[in-house]
Amino acid sequence: MFAKKWPLTLIVAFACLGLLLSLQFKTHQAMADDLNYQSNETLAAIAKNLTTKYYQLIQEVWDLRTQLKLLQQSADQNKTALEAMSREQQKLNTALGTVPVEGPGITVTIPENDQNYFGYQDIVDIINELWNSGAEAVCVNGFRITNSTSIMPDSEYIAVLINGVRISYPYTIKAIGEPNSLDKGISIPFGIVDNLKTLFKIPILIEQEENLKLPSASTPNFNYTQTTVEKAVE
């Protein structure tokens, strides 16, 4: 009977021994992980490594902040440049007459007169006076005036043609700009309007307007003109 219990006793003993060895290994592992049981040399190495990583992280933070600041500056510069380009584009579109515009200004109305003296050159002269007085946009009888606008007499020198289209009385010239400056500029003594009123008794009417709406001009056709790229002079 004692012989039968012996293998069982050995099995239990070995099992307990294995359990004790496992617990001892885990204890040693925990002690190895615990800084309290590390040597001074090991602790110094760990501290040095942590310090190095700390300063590396600080440097990375500063690098990221610098990159962020540069990106923000670049974004601000791009935004400023884009806004400047947009303003210049608006000015260019206004000068070319490719967009409708509105603003304060004056209206010059030339009614039909008995002498029928008023002609195309008078319209041109009035327009030039308005430009010289600070007009930013001008139209005549609904035609926006640009550098490509044609103002000519008809074959009998009776009617006025704008871009080949005949216009008739009353001739209405609208100009956007500072109303007082435009009014004074167009009404100067011995100027075109003063001469037409005084010498030829043409009842020209000038009215200051709080808001005028001018249409866009038709886009000119370029059949022969091509852009060129100039070579840099070495």
C-alpha positions, 0 to 999 in steps of 0.5 A, spaced: 500 500 500 505 504 501 508 503 494 502 505 491 502 512 494 509 513 493 508 515 485 502 520 487 507 523 493 512 524 488 507 528 483 505 532 488 512 534 490 514 536 483 508 540 482 509 544 488 516 545 486 514 547 479 509 552 482 515 555 487 520 556 481 515 559 477 513 564 483 520 565 484 522 567 477 516 572 477 518 575 483 525 576 480 522 579 474 518 584 478 524 585 482 528 586 475 523 591 473 523 595 479 527 601 479 529 600 487 532 593 485 537 596 479 544 598 480 546 605 480 550 604 473 543 601 470 539 607 473 544 612 471 543 609 464 536 609 464 536 616 466 541 618 461 536 615 456 530 618 458 533 625 458 536 624 451 529 622 449 526 628 453 530 633 449 529 630 443 521 631 444 522 638 446 526 639 439 521 635 435 516 640 439 519 646 437 521 644 430 513 642 429 511 649 432 516 652 427 513 649 421 506 651 423 508 658 424 512 658 417 505 654 414 501 660 417 505 665 414 505 662 408 498 661 408 497 669 410 502 671 404 498 667 399 491 670 402 494 677 401 497 675 394 490 672 392 486 678 395 491 683 391 490 679 385 483 679 386 483 687 387 487 687 381 483 683 377 477 687 379 480 693 376 482 690 370 475 687 369 472 694 370 477 698 365 476 693 360 468 693 361 467 686 361 463 686 368 457 690 369 458 696 375 455 700 379 456 706 383 455 714 384 456 719 378 453 723 373 448 723 367 449 727 361 443 728 357 443 731 350 436 732 347 434 733 340 435 740 338 433 744 332 440 746 329 442 738 329 449 741 331 451 735 336 455 730 332 459 724 334 465 728 335 462 732 341 460 725 344 467 723 344 469 730 347 464 729 353 467 722 354 474 725 354 472 730 359 469 725 363 475 721 363 479 727 365 475 729 371 476 722 374 470 717 371 471 710 372 466 707 367 462 710 362 457 708 357 453 712 352 446 709 350 447 703 354 454 702 350 459 701 355 465 705 353 472 701 353 479 702 349 476 698 343 469 702 342 468 705 336 464 711 335 463 714 328 458 718 324 454 714 319 455 715 311 451 722 311 454 724 318 448 725 321 447 719 326 452 717 330 454 709 330 457 706 336 460 699 334 457 700 328 450 700 331 446 707 330 444 710 336 439 716 336 436 722 341 436 723 346 444 721 347 445 719 354 452 719 357 453 716 364 459 716 368 461 713 375 465 717 379 465 722 384 459 726 382 461 733 384 468 732 381 465 729 374 460 735 374 465 740 375 470 737 370 464 737 365 462 744 366 468 748 366 468 755 363 469 754 355 469 747 356 465 742 351 459 742 354 459 750 356 461 751 349 455 747 346 450 751 351 453 758 350 454 758 342 449 753 340 444 753 345 443 746 346 440 744 352 444 739 355 442 737 362 447 734 367 444 730 373 448 728 379 446 720 381 447 716 387 447 710 384 448 708 376 448 701 373 452 700 367 452 694 363 458 690 361 461 691 354 461 686 349 468 682 348 472 684 343 474 678 338 482 677 337 483 673 330 490 675 329 493 677 335 497 672 339 501 672 345 508 672 345 514 670 350 519 675 351 526 671 352 530 674 357 536 678 355 543 675 357 
